[in-house]
């Protein structure tokens, strides 16, 4: 699955980063980037609220919430 949206929240957790996006239709999208993907990103230290992000990954459900799980750092890209 692939999505594009604006970053609305960034929350580090033990194994990576939880990113919330809002797409053009206003839908909230949760992206969970585990350390294996997150630490390989050249922009992991500079990603900020309101950046536009393109993400592809596996769709999964966790505690009743749908999440996108990118596998590689190349599965996330800042869109200009």
PyMOL Python script that loads the backbone (N, CA, C, O; Angstrom):
from pymol import cmd

cmd.read_pdbstr("""\
ATOM      1  N   UNK A   1       0.846  -1.170   0.000  1.00  0.00           N
ATOM      2  CA  UNK A   1       0.000   0.000   0.000  1.00  0.00           C
ATOM      3  C   UNK A   1       0.894   1.237   0.000  1.00  0.00           C
ATOM      4  O   UNK A   1       1.945   1.250   0.642  1.00  0.00           O
ATOM      5  N   UNK A   2       0.477   2.264  -0.715  1.00  0.00           N
ATOM      6  CA  UNK A   2       1.239   3.510  -0.759  1.00  0.00           C
ATOM      7  C   UNK A   2       0.319   4.683  -0.442  1.00  0.00           C
ATOM      8  O   UNK A   2      -0.829   4.720  -0.884  1.00  0.00           O
ATOM      9  N   UNK A   3       0.832   5.636   0.325  1.00  0.00           N
ATOM     10  CA  UNK A   3       0.072   6.834   0.682  1.00  0.00           C
ATOM     11  C   UNK A   3       0.988   8.050   0.641  1.00  0.00           C
ATOM     12  O   UNK A   3       2.214   7.946   0.671  1.00  0.00           O
ATOM     13  N   UNK A   4       0.339   9.198   0.572  1.00  0.00           N
ATOM     14  CA  UNK A   4       1.063  10.464   0.629  1.00  0.00           C
ATOM     15  C   UNK A   4       0.266  11.397   1.531  1.00  0.00           C
ATOM     16  O   UNK A   4      -0.958  11.469   1.430  1.00  0.00           O
ATOM     17  N   UNK A   5       0.959  12.107   2.410  1.00  0.00           N
ATOM     18  CA  UNK A   5       0.257  13.028   3.291  1.00  0.00           C
ATOM     19  C   UNK A   5       1.216  13.937   4.025  1.00  0.00           C
ATOM     20  O   UNK A   5       2.436  13.807   3.924  1.00  0.00           O
ATOM     21  N   UNK A   6       0.626  14.871   4.776  1.00  0.00           N
ATOM     22  CA  UNK A   6       1.411  15.792   5.588  1.00  0.00           C
ATOM     23  C   UNK A   6       1.637  15.193   6.966  1.00  0.00           C
ATOM     24  O   UNK A   6       0.727  14.608   7.554  1.00  0.00           O
ATOM     25  N   UNK A   7       2.839  15.340   7.473  1.00  0.00           N
ATOM     26  CA  UNK A   7       3.169  14.855   8.811  1.00  0.00           C
ATOM     27  C   UNK A   7       2.442  15.734   9.830  1.00  0.00           C
ATOM     28  O   UNK A   7       2.594  16.955   9.828  1.00  0.00           O
ATOM     29  N   UNK A   8       1.648  15.099  10.702  1.00  0.00           N
ATOM     30  CA  UNK A   8       0.938  15.837  11.746  1.00  0.00           C
ATOM     31  C   UNK A   8       1.458  15.510  13.136  1.00  0.00           C
ATOM     32  O   UNK A   8       1.194  16.249  14.085  1.00  0.00           O
ATOM     33  N   UNK A   9       2.200  14.400  13.268  1.00  0.00           N
ATOM     34  CA  UNK A   9       2.748  14.029  14.577  1.00  0.00           C
ATOM     35  C   UNK A   9       3.907  13.060  14.384  1.00  0.00           C
ATOM     36  O   UNK A   9       3.883  12.207  13.497  1.00  0.00           O
ATOM     37  N   UNK A  10       4.915  13.208  15.226  1.00  0.00           N
ATOM     38  CA  UNK A  10       6.079  12.310  15.254  1.00  0.00           C
ATOM     39  C   UNK A  10       6.290  11.876  16.698  1.00  0.00           C
ATOM     40  O   UNK A  10       6.444  12.720  17.580  1.00  0.00           O
ATOM     41  N   UNK A  11       6.299  10.571  16.948  1.00  0.00           N
ATOM     42  CA  UNK A  11       6.497  10.069  18.311  1.00  0.00           C
ATOM     43  C   UNK A  11       7.484   8.909  18.312  1.00  0.00           C
ATOM     44  O   UNK A  11       7.190   7.830  17.798  1.00  0.00           O
ATOM     45  N   UNK A  12       8.650   9.139  18.891  1.00  0.00           N
ATOM     46  CA  UNK A  12       9.598   8.026  18.993  1.00  0.00           C
ATOM     47  C   UNK A  12       9.082   6.981  19.981  1.00  0.00           C
ATOM     48  O   UNK A  12       8.404   7.311  20.954  1.00  0.00           O
ATOM     49  N   UNK A  13       9.408   5.732  19.720  1.00  0.00           N
ATOM     50  CA  UNK A  13       9.134   4.652  20.668  1.00  0.00           C
ATOM     51  C   UNK A  13      10.343   3.731  20.678  1.00  0.00           C
ATOM     52  O   UNK A  13      11.273   3.915  19.893  1.00  0.00           O
ATOM     53  N   UNK A  14      10.333   2.759  21.546  1.00  0.00           N
ATOM     54  CA  UNK A  14      11.514   1.917  21.767  1.00  0.00           C
ATOM     55  C   UNK A  14      12.136   1.350  20.498  1.00  0.00           C
ATOM     56  O   UNK A  14      13.360   1.298  20.383  1.00  0.00           O
ATOM     57  N   UNK A  15      11.311   0.926  19.547  1.00  0.00           N
ATOM     58  CA  UNK A  15      11.833   0.262  18.349  1.00  0.00           C
ATOM     59  C   UNK A  15      11.787   1.114  17.092  1.00  0.00           C
ATOM     60  O   UNK A  15      11.996   0.587  15.999  1.00  0.00           O
ATOM     61  N   UNK A  16      11.520   2.420  17.203  1.00  0.00           N
ATOM     62  CA  UNK A  16      11.472   3.238  15.995  1.00  0.00           C
ATOM     63  C   UNK A  16      10.715   4.536  16.161  1.00  0.00           C
ATOM     64  O   UNK A  16      10.830   5.213  17.183  1.00  0.00           O
ATOM     65  N   UNK A  17       9.927   4.882  15.130  1.00  0.00           N
ATOM     66  CA  UNK A  17       9.191   6.148  15.106  1.00  0.00           C
ATOM     67  C   UNK A  17       7.762   5.912  14.625  1.00  0.00           C
ATOM     68  O   UNK A  17       7.528   5.198  13.650  1.00  0.00           O
ATOM     69  N   UNK A  18       6.820   6.522  15.326  1.00  0.00           N
ATOM     70  CA  UNK A  18       5.405   6.495  14.925  1.00  0.00           C
ATOM     71  C   UNK A  18       5.115   7.846  14.282  1.00  0.00           C
ATOM     72  O   UNK A  18       5.318   8.894  14.895  1.00  0.00           O
ATOM     73  N   UNK A  19       4.642   7.811  13.051  1.00  0.00           N
ATOM     74  CA  UNK A  19       4.387   9.021  12.278  1.00  0.00           C
ATOM     75  C   UNK A  19       2.905   9.058  11.933  1.00  0.00           C
ATOM     76  O   UNK A  19       2.353   8.079  11.432  1.00  0.00           O
ATOM     77  N   UNK A  20       2.269  10.182  12.200  1.00  0.00           N
ATOM     78  CA  UNK A  20       0.887  10.353  11.764  1.00  0.00           C
ATOM     79  C   UNK A  20       0.879  11.285  10.568  1.00  0.00           C
ATOM     80  O   UNK A  20       1.527  12.332  10.567  1.00  0.00           O
ATOM     81  N   UNK A  21       0.130  10.881   9.546  1.00  0.00           N
ATOM     82  CA  UNK A  21      -0.031  11.679   8.333  1.00  0.00           C
ATOM     83  C   UNK A  21      -1.501  12.041   8.163  1.00  0.00           C
ATOM     84  O   UNK A  21      -2.388  11.360   8.678  1.00  0.00           O
ATOM     85  N   UNK A  22      -1.740  13.124   7.432  1.00  0.00           N
ATOM     86  CA  UNK A  22      -3.091  13.456   7.003  1.00  0.00           C
ATOM     87  C   UNK A  22      -3.056  13.563   5.488  1.00  0.00           C
ATOM     88  O   UNK A  22      -2.281  14.337   4.926  1.00  0.00           O
ATOM     89  N   UNK A  23      -3.909  12.774   4.829  1.00  0.00           N
ATOM     90  CA  UNK A  23      -3.905  12.801   3.361  1.00  0.00           C
ATOM     91  C   UNK A  23      -4.768  13.951   2.839  1.00  0.00           C
ATOM     92  O   UNK A  23      -5.363  14.688   3.625  1.00  0.00           O
ATOM     93  N   UNK A  24      -4.836  14.102   1.526  1.00  0.00           N
ATOM     94  CA  UNK A  24      -5.550  15.215   0.899  1.00  0.00           C
ATOM     95  C   UNK A  24      -7.043  15.216   1.227  1.00  0.00           C
ATOM     96  O   UNK A  24      -7.681  16.268   1.212  1.00  0.00           O
ATOM     97  N   UNK A  25      -7.595  14.048   1.521  1.00  0.00           N
ATOM     98  CA  UNK A  25      -9.014  13.946   1.864  1.00  0.00           C
ATOM     99  C   UNK A  25      -9.263  14.203   3.347  1.00  0.00           C
ATOM    100  O   UNK A  25     -10.412  14.229   3.788  1.00  0.00           O
ATOM    101  N   UNK A  26      -8.191  14.392   4.120  1.00  0.00           N
ATOM    102  CA  UNK A  26      -8.327  14.644   5.550  1.00  0.00           C
ATOM    103  C   UNK A  26      -8.250  13.404   6.413  1.00  0.00           C
ATOM    104  O   UNK A  26      -8.395  13.492   7.632  1.00  0.00           O
ATOM    105  N   UNK A  27      -8.025  12.246   5.804  1.00  0.00           N
ATOM    106  CA  UNK A  27      -7.932  11.000   6.569  1.00  0.00           C
ATOM    107  C   UNK A  27      -6.614  10.934   7.336  1.00  0.00           C
ATOM    108  O   UNK A  27      -5.572  11.371   6.849  1.00  0.00           O
ATOM    109  N   UNK A  28      -6.684  10.376   8.550  1.00  0.00           N
ATOM    110  CA  UNK A  28      -5.497  10.194   9.388  1.00  0.00           C
ATOM    111  C   UNK A  28      -4.885   8.836   9.077  1.00  0.00           C
ATOM    112  O   UNK A  28      -5.586   7.826   9.017  1.00  0.00           O
ATOM    113  N   UNK A  29      -3.571   8.821   8.881  1.00  0.00           N
ATOM    114  CA  UNK A  29      -2.854   7.597   8.535  1.00  0.00           C
ATOM    115  C   UNK A  29      -1.702   7.433   9.518  1.00  0.00           C
ATOM    116  O   UNK A  29      -0.922   8.363   9.727  1.00  0.00           O
ATOM    117  N   UNK A  30      -1.594   6.257  10.118  1.00  0.00           N
ATOM    118  CA  UNK A  30      -0.503   5.975  11.049  1.00  0.00           C
ATOM    119  C   UNK A  30       0.557   5.149  10.328  1.00  0.00           C
ATOM    120  O   UNK A  30       0.257   4.133   9.701  1.00  0.00           O
ATOM    121  N   UNK A  31       1.798   5.607  10.432  1.00  0.00           N
ATOM    122  CA  UNK A  31       2.944   4.904   9.853  1.00  0.00           C
ATOM    123  C   UNK A  31       3.862   4.519  11.003  1.00  0.00           C
ATOM    124  O   UNK A  31       4.229   5.366  11.817  1.00  0.00           O
ATOM    125  N   UNK A  32       4.231   3.255  11.073  1.00  0.00           N
ATOM    126  CA  UNK A  32       5.168   2.794  12.098  1.00  0.00           C
ATOM    127  C   UNK A  32       6.453   2.382  11.398  1.00  0.00           C
ATOM    128  O   UNK A  32       6.507   1.368  10.702  1.00  0.00           O
ATOM    129  N   UNK A  33       7.489   3.195  11.598  1.00  0.00           N
ATOM    130  CA  UNK A  33       8.796   2.928  10.988  1.00  0.00           C
ATOM    131  C   UNK A  33       9.712   2.348  12.062  1.00  0.00           C
ATOM    132  O   UNK A  33      10.185   3.068  12.941  1.00  0.00           O
ATOM    133  N   UNK A  34       9.956   1.054  11.984  1.00  0.00           N
ATOM    134  CA  UNK A  34      10.851   0.416  12.940  1.00  0.00           C
ATOM    135  C   UNK A  34      12.287   0.846  12.663  1.00  0.00           C
ATOM    136  O   UNK A  34      12.599   1.326  11.574  1.00  0.00           O
ATOM    137  N   UNK A  35      13.152   0.674  13.647  1.00  0.00           N
ATOM    138  CA  UNK A  35      14.546   1.133  13.557  1.00  0.00           C
ATOM    139  C   UNK A  35      15.237   0.713  12.270  1.00  0.00           C
ATOM    140  O   UNK A  35      16.019   1.485  11.714  1.00  0.00           O
ATOM    141  N   UNK A  36      14.969  -0.491  11.785  1.00  0.00           N
ATOM    142  CA  UNK A  36      15.642  -0.978  10.575  1.00  0.00           C
ATOM    143  C   UNK A  36      15.379  -0.066   9.384  1.00  0.00           C
ATOM    144  O   UNK A  36      16.265   0.129   8.551  1.00  0.00           O
ATOM    145  N   UNK A  37      14.180   0.493   9.288  1.00  0.00           N
ATOM    146  CA  UNK A  37      13.859   1.438   8.212  1.00  0.00           C
ATOM    147  C   UNK A  37      14.198   2.865   8.628  1.00  0.00           C
ATOM    148  O   UNK A  37      14.807   3.609   7.861  1.00  0.00           O
ATOM    149  N   UNK A  38      13.808   3.243   9.827  1.00  0.00           N
ATOM    150  CA  UNK A  38      13.968   4.631  10.294  1.00  0.00           C
ATOM    151  C   UNK A  38      15.427   5.077  10.331  1.00  0.00           C
ATOM    152  O   UNK A  38      15.749   6.171   9.868  1.00  0.00           O
ATOM    153  N   UNK A  39      16.301   4.254  10.869  1.00  0.00           N
ATOM    154  CA  UNK A  39      17.705   4.651  11.031  1.00  0.00           C
ATOM    155  C   UNK A  39      18.461   4.756   9.715  1.00  0.00           C
ATOM    156  O   UNK A  39      19.543   5.342   9.673  1.00  0.00           O
ATOM    157  N   UNK A  40      17.913   4.200   8.646  1.00  0.00           N
ATOM    158  CA  UNK A  40      18.596   4.286   7.350  1.00  0.00           C
ATOM    159  C   UNK A  40      18.146   5.501   6.534  1.00  0.00           C
ATOM    160  O   UNK A  40      18.638   5.722   5.428  1.00  0.00           O
ATOM    161  N   UNK A  41      17.219   6.283   7.073  1.00  0.00           N
ATOM    162  CA  UNK A  41      16.722   7.462   6.356  1.00  0.00           C
ATOM    163  C   UNK A  41      17.683   8.637   6.477  1.00  0.00           C
ATOM    164  O   UNK A  41      18.125   8.951   7.583  1.00  0.00           O
ATOM    165  N   UNK A  42      18.016   9.290   5.376  1.00  0.00           N
ATOM    166  CA  UNK A  42      18.887  10.461   5.465  1.00  0.00           C
ATOM    167  C   UNK A  42      18.195  11.638   6.147  1.00  0.00           C
ATOM    168  O   UNK A  42      18.866  12.559   6.615  1.00  0.00           O
ATOM    169  N   UNK A  43      16.860  11.622   6.212  1.00  0.00           N
ATOM    170  CA  UNK A  43      16.125  12.735   6.814  1.00  0.00           C
ATOM    171  C   UNK A  43      15.505  12.378   8.169  1.00  0.00           C
ATOM    172  O   UNK A  43      14.630  13.100   8.648  1.00  0.00           O
ATOM    173  N   UNK A  44      15.936  11.287   8.789  1.00  0.00           N
ATOM    174  CA  UNK A  44      15.326  10.865  10.055  1.00  0.00           C
ATOM    175  C   UNK A  44      15.487  11.908  11.161  1.00  0.00           C
ATOM    176  O   UNK A  44      14.633  11.997  12.043  1.00  0.00           O
ATOM    177  N   UNK A  45      16.551  12.690  11.134  1.00  0.00           N
ATOM    178  CA  UNK A  45      16.775  13.707  12.168  1.00  0.00           C
ATOM    179  C   UNK A  45      16.124  15.047  11.828  1.00  0.00           C
ATOM    180  O   UNK A  45      16.035  15.923  12.688  1.00  0.00           O
ATOM    181  N   UNK A  46      15.667  15.216  10.584  1.00  0.00           N
ATOM    182  CA  UNK A  46      15.130  16.514  10.171  1.00  0.00           C
ATOM    183  C   UNK A  46      13.658  16.477   9.764  1.00  0.00           C
ATOM    184  O   UNK A  46      13.078  17.527   9.486  1.00  0.00           O
ATOM    185  N   UNK A  47      13.043  15.301   9.721  1.00  0.00           N
ATOM    186  CA  UNK A  47      11.627  15.216   9.377  1.00  0.00           C
ATOM    187  C   UNK A  47      10.834  16.040  10.382  1.00  0.00           C
ATOM    188  O   UNK A  47      11.059  15.940  11.588  1.00  0.00           O
ATOM    189  N   UNK A  48       9.902  16.857   9.882  1.00  0.00           N
ATOM    190  CA  UNK A  48       9.188  17.782  10.760  1.00  0.00           C
ATOM    191  C   UNK A  48       7.693  17.801  10.444  1.00  0.00           C
ATOM    192  O   UNK A  48       7.254  17.345   9.388  1.00  0.00           O
ATOM    193  N   UNK A  49       6.932  18.338  11.385  1.00  0.00           N
ATOM    194  CA  UNK A  49       5.504  18.542  11.191  1.00  0.00           C
ATOM    195  C   UNK A  49       5.305  19.379   9.920  1.00  0.00           C
ATOM    196  O   UNK A  49       6.050  20.325   9.665  1.00  0.00           O
ATOM    197  N   UNK A  50       4.304  19.019   9.142  1.00  0.00           N
ATOM    198  CA  UNK A  50       3.928  19.661   7.874  1.00  0.00           C
ATOM    199  C   UNK A  50       4.805  19.280   6.692  1.00  0.00           C
ATOM    200  O   UNK A  50       4.569  19.768   5.587  1.00  0.00           O
ATOM    201  N   UNK A  51       5.813  18.424   6.879  1.00  0.00           N
ATOM    202  CA  UNK A  51       6.535  17.878   5.728  1.00  0.00           C
ATOM    203  C   UNK A  51       5.586  16.947   4.979  1.00  0.00           C
ATOM    204  O   UNK A  51       4.742  16.288   5.587  1.00  0.00           O
ATOM    205  N   UNK A  52       5.728  16.898   3.669  1.00  0.00           N
ATOM    206  CA  UNK A  52       4.936  15.991   2.845  1.00  0.00           C
ATOM    207  C   UNK A  52       5.728  14.700   2.664  1.00  0.00           C
ATOM    208  O   UNK A  52       6.888  14.727   2.253  1.00  0.00           O
ATOM    209  N   UNK A  53       5.094  13.574   2.973  1.00  0.00           N
ATOM    210  CA  UNK A  53       5.789  12.293   2.980  1.00  0.00           C
ATOM    211  C   UNK A  53       5.039  11.280   2.121  1.00  0.00           C
ATOM    212  O   UNK A  53       3.814  11.181   2.184  1.00  0.00           O
ATOM    213  N   UNK A  54       5.792  10.531   1.318  1.00  0.00           N
ATOM    214  CA  UNK A  54       5.251   9.404   0.554  1.00  0.00           C
ATOM    215  C   UNK A  54       5.750   8.139   1.240  1.00  0.00           C
ATOM    216  O   UNK A  54       6.945   7.988   1.492  1.00  0.00           O
ATOM    217  N   UNK A  55       4.825   7.234   1.539  1.00  0.00           N
ATOM    218  CA  UNK A  55       5.168   6.004   2.262  1.00  0.00           C
ATOM    219  C   UNK A  55       4.542   4.813   1.556  1.00  0.00           C
ATOM    220  O   UNK A  55       3.392   4.866   1.121  1.00  0.00           O
ATOM    221  N   UNK A  56       5.313   3.740   1.448  1.00  0.00           N
ATOM    222  CA  UNK A  56       4.740   2.477   0.979  1.00  0.00           C
ATOM    223  C   UNK A  56       5.135   1.397   1.968  1.00  0.00           C
ATOM    224  O   UNK A  56       6.209   1.443   2.568  1.00  0.00           O
ATOM    225  N   UNK A  57       4.254   0.433   2.126  1.00  0.00           N
ATOM    226  CA  UNK A  57       4.540  -0.648   3.060  1.00  0.00           C
ATOM    227  C   UNK A  57       3.341  -1.559   3.231  1.00  0.00           C
ATOM    228  O   UNK A  57       2.323  -1.429   2.551  1.00  0.00           O
ATOM    229  N   UNK A  58       3.496  -2.472   4.149  1.00  0.00           N
ATOM    230  CA  UNK A  58       2.456  -3.447   4.450  1.00  0.00           C
ATOM    231  C   UNK A  58       1.395  -2.804   5.334  1.00  0.00           C
ATOM    232  O   UNK A  58       1.723  -2.059   6.257  1.00  0.00           O
ATOM    233  N   UNK A  59       0.138  -3.085   5.057  1.00  0.00           N
ATOM    234  CA  UNK A  59      -0.963  -2.624   5.891  1.00  0.00           C
ATOM    235  C   UNK A  59      -1.185  -3.662   6.981  1.00  0.00           C
ATOM    236  O   UNK A  59      -1.319  -4.853   6.699  1.00  0.00           O
ATOM    237  N   UNK A  60      -1.221  -3.201   8.232  1.00  0.00           N
ATOM    238  CA  UNK A  60      -1.391  -4.112   9.361  1.00  0.00           C
ATOM    239  C   UNK A  60      -2.368  -3.491  10.355  1.00  0.00           C
ATOM    240  O   UNK A  60      -2.606  -2.284  10.340  1.00  0.00           O
ATOM    241  N   UNK A  61      -2.924  -4.328  11.212  1.00  0.00           N
ATOM    242  CA  UNK A  61      -3.801  -3.843  12.266  1.00  0.00           C
ATOM    243  C   UNK A  61      -3.122  -4.080  13.605  1.00  0.00           C
ATOM    244  O   UNK A  61      -2.597  -5.163  13.864  1.00  0.00           O
ATOM    245  N   UNK A  62      -3.137  -3.054  14.455  1.00  0.00           N
ATOM    246  CA  UNK A  62      -2.551  -3.164  15.789  1.00  0.00           C
ATOM    247  C   UNK A  62      -3.500  -2.489  16.762  1.00  0.00           C
ATOM    248  O   UNK A  62      -3.768  -1.293  16.651  1.00  0.00           O
ATOM    249  N   UNK A  63      -4.006  -3.254  17.711  1.00  0.00           N
ATOM    250  CA  UNK A  63      -4.948  -2.750  18.712  1.00  0.00           C
ATOM    251  C   UNK A  63      -6.130  -2.026  18.074  1.00  0.00           C
ATOM    252  O   UNK A  63      -6.550  -0.966  18.538  1.00  0.00           O
ATOM    253  N   UNK A  64      -6.655  -2.609  17.011  1.00  0.00           N
ATOM    254  CA  UNK A  64      -7.822  -2.074  16.341  1.00  0.00           C
ATOM    255  C   UNK A  64      -7.563  -0.890  15.421  1.00  0.00           C
ATOM    256  O   UNK A  64      -8.507  -0.305  14.890  1.00  0.00           O
ATOM    257  N   UNK A  65      -6.307  -0.530  15.227  1.00  0.00           N
ATOM    258  CA  UNK A  65      -5.953   0.613  14.386  1.00  0.00           C
ATOM    259  C   UNK A  65      -5.123   0.142  13.196  1.00  0.00           C
ATOM    260  O   UNK A  65      -4.192  -0.648  13.359  1.00  0.00           O
ATOM    261  N   UNK A  66      -5.461   0.627  11.992  1.00  0.00           N
ATOM    262  CA  UNK A  66      -4.683   0.283  10.808  1.00  0.00           C
ATOM    263  C   UNK A  66      -3.403   1.105  10.762  1.00  0.00           C
ATOM    264  O   UNK A  66      -3.406   2.302  11.051  1.00  0.00           O
ATOM    265  N   UNK A  67      -2.320   0.452  10.398  1.00  0.00           N
ATOM    266  CA  UNK A  67      -1.009   1.100  10.306  1.00  0.00           C
ATOM    267  C   UNK A  67      -0.322   0.659   9.020  1.00  0.00           C
ATOM    268  O   UNK A  67      -0.561  -0.437   8.513  1.00  0.00           O
ATOM    269  N   UNK A  68       0.522   1.521   8.513  1.00  0.00           N
ATOM    270  CA  UNK A  68       1.378   1.154   7.388  1.00  0.00           C
ATOM    271  C   UNK A  68       2.769   0.905   7.947  1.00  0.00           C
ATOM    272  O   UNK A  68       3.298   1.713   8.710  1.00  0.00           O
ATOM    273  N   UNK A  69       3.356  -0.221   7.560  1.00  0.00           N
ATOM    274  CA  UNK A  69       4.667  -0.618   8.060  1.00  0.00           C
ATOM    275  C   UNK A  69       5.676  -0.649   6.914  1.00  0.00           C
ATOM    276  O   UNK A  69       5.764  -1.650   6.203  1.00  0.00           O
ATOM    277  N   UNK A  70       6.437   0.429   6.723  1.00  0.00           N
ATOM    278  CA  UNK A  70       7.482   0.400   5.692  1.00  0.00           C
ATOM    279  C   UNK A  70       8.589  -0.560   6.110  1.00  0.00           C
ATOM    280  O   UNK A  70       8.977  -0.594   7.278  1.00  0.00           O
ATOM    281  N   UNK A  71       9.091  -1.329   5.170  1.00  0.00           N
ATOM    282  CA  UNK A  71      10.119  -2.328   5.477  1.00  0.00           C
ATOM    283  C   UNK A  71      11.529  -1.759   5.356  1.00  0.00           C
ATOM    284  O   UNK A  71      12.413  -2.109   6.136  1.00  0.00           O
ATOM    285  N   UNK A  72      11.736  -0.880   4.374  1.00  0.00           N
ATOM    286  CA  UNK A  72      13.066  -0.335   4.093  1.00  0.00           C
ATOM    287  C   UNK A  72      13.048   1.185   4.179  1.00  0.00           C
ATOM    288  O   UNK A  72      11.991   1.808   4.082  1.00  0.00           O
ATOM    289  N   UNK A  73      14.211   1.771   4.359  1.00  0.00           N
ATOM    290  CA  UNK A  73      14.311   3.220   4.344  1.00  0.00           C
ATOM    291  C   UNK A  73      13.855   3.818   3.030  1.00  0.00           C
ATOM    292  O   UNK A  73      13.352   4.941   2.998  1.00  0.00           O
ATOM    293  N   UNK A  74      14.025   3.083   1.951  1.00  0.00           N
ATOM    294  CA  UNK A  74      13.611   3.575   0.631  1.00  0.00           C
ATOM    295  C   UNK A  74      12.089   3.582   0.463  1.00  0.00           C
ATOM    296  O   UNK A  74      11.577   4.078  -0.540  1.00  0.00           O
ATOM    297  N   UNK A  75      11.368   3.030   1.445  1.00  0.00           N
ATOM    298  CA  UNK A  75       9.906   3.029   1.402  1.00  0.00           C
ATOM    299  C   UNK A  75       9.307   4.344   1.899  1.00  0.00           C
ATOM    300  O   UNK A  75       8.092   4.536   1.841  1.00  0.00           O
ATOM    301  N   UNK A  76      10.161   5.255   2.391  1.00  0.00           N
ATOM    302  CA  UNK A  76       9.715   6.570   2.847  1.00  0.00           C
ATOM    303  C   UNK A  76      10.483   7.635   2.083  1.00  0.00           C
ATOM    304  O   UNK A  76      11.697   7.530   1.906  1.00  0.00           O
ATOM    305  N   UNK A  77       9.773   8.662   1.630  1.00  0.00           N
ATOM    306  CA  UNK A  77      10.433   9.734   0.884  1.00  0.00           C
ATOM    307  C   UNK A  77       9.731  11.060   1.141  1.00  0.00           C
ATOM    308  O   UNK A  77       8.502  11.128   1.149  1.00  0.00           O
ATOM    309  N   UNK A  78      10.511  12.106   1.350  1.00  0.00           N
ATOM    310  CA  UNK A  78       9.946  13.450   1.453  1.00  0.00           C
ATOM    311  C   UNK A  78       9.586  13.905   0.048  1.00  0.00           C
ATOM    312  O   UNK A  78      10.364  13.741  -0.891  1.00  0.00           O
ATOM    313  N   UNK A  79       8.396  14.479  -0.082  1.00  0.00           N
ATOM    314  CA  UNK A  79       7.912  14.965  -1.375  1.00  0.00           C
ATOM    315  C   UNK A  79       7.959  16.487  -1.351  1.00  0.00           C
ATOM    316  O   UNK A  79       7.411  17.126  -0.452  1.00  0.00           O
ATOM    317  N   UNK A  80       8.613  17.048  -2.341  1.00  0.00           N
ATOM    318  CA  UNK A  80       8.724  18.521  -2.412  1.00  0.00           C
ATOM    319  C   UNK A  80       7.507  19.108  -3.057  1.00  0.00           C
ATOM    320  O   UNK A  80       7.414  20.326  -3.206  1.00  0.00           O
TER     321      UNK A  80
END
""", "prot")
cmd.dss("prot")
cmd.show_as("cartoon", "prot")
cmd.util.cbc("prot")
cmd.orient("prot")
